[in-house]
Amino acid sequence: MEQLIYDNPLGCAEDVKDFVLEGSAKISFPEGCLRLENALSAEQGQKANYVFWCNKDFPDNIMITWDFKPIEEPGLAILFFAAKGKNGEDIFDSGLQKRTGEYPLYHHGDINAFHVSYFRRKEPDERQFHTCNLRKSYGFYLVTQGADPIPDVQDVADFYHLKLVKRTNRVEFYVNDLMSFAFDDDGTTYGDFLREGKIGFRQLAPMVGEYKNLKVYTI
């Protein structure tokens, strides 16, 4: 049975006052929803990218839902989840390496996490063949892929409803209730099971994206 444990409309600055930004980003609410865009030039590469963490720990066995609309591309949109220090620490523990938005710090740094990249329009191959990718870190393992049904920006008319279901050994991802992928983790091939932890939004410059209605349920 699902039980709502977190409900954030992402509609104004007050809604994200406890979020933690790693890297540099412009954060605004022009349409009553969270808009993220890079504050540094995309020409600076990884230094222009960032992660916006929800500063709350969530348990294992959850369903995360949110609404997403790409505004400008190229770029990538990513959700981190089940994020903890490699030895079980809080990801904001002062003993962990400082993270500044550069990608290697998240897949070969001091934390473990899953992350799903669900809007990939950066490199030519990503623009030519749209997929949603699930990676598990530490280690940058690409554990599964599925089709990305979200169109390019010029054909986007409204928000898309995204849903991620995380059980101890299974991850499922849906766009407008259409399943993109399901992954069953054996807890060995790609490291131990990842359980509880934090969630965060990541974007790659120069993408602009909007978000609203972030909800988390226990399942």
N, C-alpha and C positions, 0 to 999 in steps of 0.2 A: 504494500500500500504506500502510495506517495504521500509525503508530508513536506509542505513548504517550510524551509528553514531560513531562507534569505530572499528578499524581494527588494530590488533597487531599480527604480525607473530610469536612472541615469539621465535625469531631465534638467539638472542644474548643478552648479558648483557645489552646493551643499551636499548633494548626493554622493560626491566622490571626495569629500574632504579627508577621508581616512585612506584613500588610495595612495599608493607609493609609485612615483615615476622614476624609472631608471633610464638615463639618457635625457635628451632634450626633445620636447614636443610642444606644439601649440594645442591647448585644450580649450574648447569653446562649446557653446550650446546654442547655435544660431536658430535651430528649429525645435527647441525643447528636447533635444537629445544630445548625447555626447558625440562631439566631433573631434577626431584625432588627426593631426598632420605633423609632419616633421618641422622642427624649428631650425635645423641646420641644412645646408645644401646637400642634395643627394650626391653631389660630386665628391663629398667626403666619405662615401662608402659606408661601412658599418658604423662609423661614428654618428651618422645621421639617423640611425634606427633607435628604437626605444621599446620599453615594456612598461605597461601601466597595470600594477598589481592591485588586486583587492586585498586589503590587509585584514583578512579573516581566514582562519583555518577551517577547512571543510573535511568531513569524515569520508571514509570509503563508502562505496555503494550510494552514489548520488546521481541525479540527473540535473544537468545544467542547461538552461535555455536562455537565449537572447535573440534580439532582432538586429540585423546588420544590413547596411546599405553602402555599397562602394560609390564614392563620389568622383574620385579622380584616380586614374591609373597611369603608368605601371606601378607595381608594388606587390606586397603580400600582406595578408591578414592572418594572424595566428592566435590561437588560444593555448596558453599553458595551463596544465592542471595537474593535481597530485604532486605539487612541487614542494620538496623539502631538501634540507642539507643532506649530503651523502651519508652522514652519520646520524641522521634523524633530527638535526637541528632545525629550528625555524629558519626560513630563507633569509631573514633579516638579522640573524645572529651576527654580532660584531666580529666574531672570529672567522667568518667566511670572507672569501675574496670579494672585494667591491665589484659590483656589476654596473656597467655604464651603457647598456644597450647593444654592445657588440656581440654578435651571435656566438662566437666560440665560448664566451663566458657562461653560456646557458647550456651548451651541450658537452663541453669538456672543461667545466669549471668545478665549483664546489657543491652543485646541487644535482639532484635527480628530479626528473619530471617527464611527463608526456607532453607533447604539443602537436596540435592538429593545425596544418596550414590549409585553410579552406577557400581562400581566394588568392590564386597564384598567377600573377600577371607581370612578372619581373623579367626573366630571361626569355629569349625567343621560343625555346621549347615549351615553356610554361604557357605562353600566349597561344601557341599553336595546338596544344592538347591539354585541356583543362582537367586537373585532378585535385582531389583532396588527399593530403599525405599525413599519415600518423607516424611520428617519431618518438622514440624512447631514449632518454638520456639518464645517466651519463653514458656517452658512447655514440650518440647521433645515429642510432639504428632506425632505418626506414622499415617499419614493421608491417605496414600495409598501405594500400592506396584504394581510392574509389573515385568514381566520376564526380565532377563538380558541375552541377546544373545551373549555377549562377551565371548569367550572361555577362558580356563585357559592359562597361559603364554606359555606353551609348544606348543600350537596350534595357537598362534597369529602370523600372517604373515605380518601385516601392521597396520597402524593407523585405528581407528574407528571414524567415523564422528558423533558427538553428537550434539543434538539440544534440547534446552529447550525454550518453549514458555510460557511467563508469562503475563497474563492479570489480571485485577483487581481481579477477582474471579476464575480464571481458570489457571491451570498449566498443560502443556503437556510435555512429554519427549520422545525423539526418539533416536535410535541407527541405523545409516545408513538408516535413513528415515523409519525405522520400529518403530511404536509406542509401547512404553513400558507401559505407563500409562497416564491417564488423571484424574485430580482432580478438582472438583468444590467446592470452599470454600463458606460457607454461611455467613462468617464474624461473627459468633456467637459461634459455637460449639468449635472451637479451637482459639478463640480470634478474634480481629478485623482484617480486611483485611490488608495485608502487601502490600505496594505499591512500592515506589522508594527506592533506597539504593545501597549498594556496593555488589560486587561479589568477591569470593575468592576460591582458590583451597586448599583442605585439603587432607593430606595423613596420614595413620596410619602405623607406623613402623612395619616390616622392608621393606615395599613395595617400589619399584622403578618404577616411571612412567614418561612418556614423553608426552609433550603437544605442540601444534602448532596451528596457524591460529585461534586465538581468535577474534571473531567478534560479535558485538552487533548491532541489528537493532531495530528501532521503528516500531511498527505494528499498 
